[in-house]
Amino acid sequence: MAGKNATHQRPALPRFEEAEGLGPRDAAFVRDLVAVLEKHGNLDRFGLCLLHDHFPLDADEVLVETNDPEARTLQIRVEKANGTRHVKPSQWRFMPDIGHAKGAETQGGPYEVILQCDVVSLCPGHGR
């Protein structure tokens, strides 16, 4: 999803068609991840997503998710980072070296935001 948008130090993500989903050989990894999430009380807070790219983003662009609860639809669009009204990150990518991660220090951890939710358009948990 994030592709080349957030940092030039990271390798590009695979295209969706080439990205490998979870399979039987990932069972031990998932068990370990579940144990860590459970240990920190985050089992019902975080999950997994398949990191992939559909198209490149410029460094000044972000992906923003909106939804329509009545129509039961989600939409993701590209916006300029300095012109969007998004306020709630909803997906992150782990960063192996936070010293080189764009924005990692201001985000408070070794990750970068790859998708933001526009709470103005009724992001889950926002209420009406």
C-alpha positions in Angstrom: 0.0 0.0 0.0 2.6 2.5 0.9 5.0 1.7 -1.9 7.6 4.4 -2.4 5.7 7.1 -0.5 7.1 7.3 3.0 10.8 6.8 2.7 13.4 6.2 0.1 15.5 4.0 2.4 13.0 1.2 2.3 12.7 -1.2 -0.6 9.6 -1.0 -2.7 6.8 -3.3 -1.7 5.7 -6.1 -4.0 2.7 -5.5 -6.2 -0.5 -7.1 -4.8 -0.4 -9.8 -7.5 3.1 -10.9 -6.4 2.7 -10.5 -2.6 2.6 -13.8 -0.7 -0.2 -14.1 1.9 -0.2 -16.2 5.1 0.1 -19.9 4.6 0.8 -23.1 6.6 4.5 -22.4 6.9 3.7 -19.2 8.8 1.9 -21.0 11.7 4.8 -20.7 14.1 5.3 -17.0 13.3 1.6 -16.3 13.8 1.6 -18.2 17.2 4.6 -16.1 18.3 3.0 -12.9 17.2 -0.3 -13.8 19.0 1.7 -14.5 22.2 3.4 -11.1 22.0 0.1 -9.3 21.3 -1.6 -11.1 24.2 1.3 -10.4 26.6 0.9 -6.7 25.9 -2.9 -6.7 26.0 -3.2 -5.9 22.3 -4.7 -9.1 20.9 -8.1 -7.4 20.2 -6.4 -4.1 19.1 -4.0 -5.2 16.2 -3.8 -7.8 13.5 -2.0 -8.4 10.3 -2.3 -6.9 6.8 -0.5 -7.9 3.6 1.9 -5.2 2.7 1.7 -4.5 -1.0 1.7 -1.8 -3.6 -0.8 -1.0 -6.3 0.9 2.2 -7.5 3.7 4.4 -6.4 3.1 7.5 -4.2 5.1 10.7 -4.2 7.0 11.5 -0.9 4.4 14.3 -0.2 1.3 12.0 -0.6 -0.6 9.8 1.8 -3.3 7.1 1.5 -6.6 8.1 3.2 -9.4 5.7 3.9 -13.1 6.9 4.0 -16.2 4.8 4.5 -20.0 5.0 4.1 -21.7 3.0 6.8 -25.1 3.1 5.0 -23.7 1.9 1.7 -21.2 -0.4 3.5 -18.3 0.7 1.4 -14.7 1.7 1.9 -12.7 3.9 -0.3 -9.0 4.7 -0.3 -7.6 7.7 -2.1 -4.4 9.6 -2.5 -4.1 13.0 -0.9 -1.3 15.6 -0.4 0.0 15.0 3.1 -0.1 18.7 4.0 -3.6 19.2 2.6 -5.6 16.3 4.0 -8.0 16.4 6.9 -7.1 12.8 8.1 -6.3 12.5 11.7 -6.2 8.9 12.7 -3.6 6.4 11.4 -5.0 2.9 10.9 -2.1 0.9 9.3 1.6 1.0 10.0 4.7 -0.6 8.5 7.5 -1.8 10.8 10.8 0.0 10.4 14.1 -1.9 11.2 16.1 1.3 11.8 14.1 4.2 13.3 17.1 6.5 12.9 16.5 6.5 9.2 12.7 6.3 9.2 11.0 9.5 8.1 8.7 10.6 10.9 9.5 7.6 13.2 10.6 9.9 16.0 7.4 12.0 15.9 5.3 8.9 15.7 6.9 7.4 18.8 8.1 4.1 17.5 9.9 2.0 14.9 7.1 2.3 12.3 5.7 4.5 9.6 2.1 5.2 8.9 0.9 3.7 5.6 -2.8 4.4 5.8 -4.8 7.1 7.5 -8.5 7.2 8.3 -10.5 10.3 7.6 -12.6 10.6 10.8 -14.6 13.4 9.3 -16.2 10.8 7.1 -17.1 8.4 9.9 -14.0 6.4 10.5 -14.8 3.4 12.7 -15.0 4.5 16.3 -15.7 8.1 15.5 -19.5 8.0 16.0 -22.1 10.3 14.5 
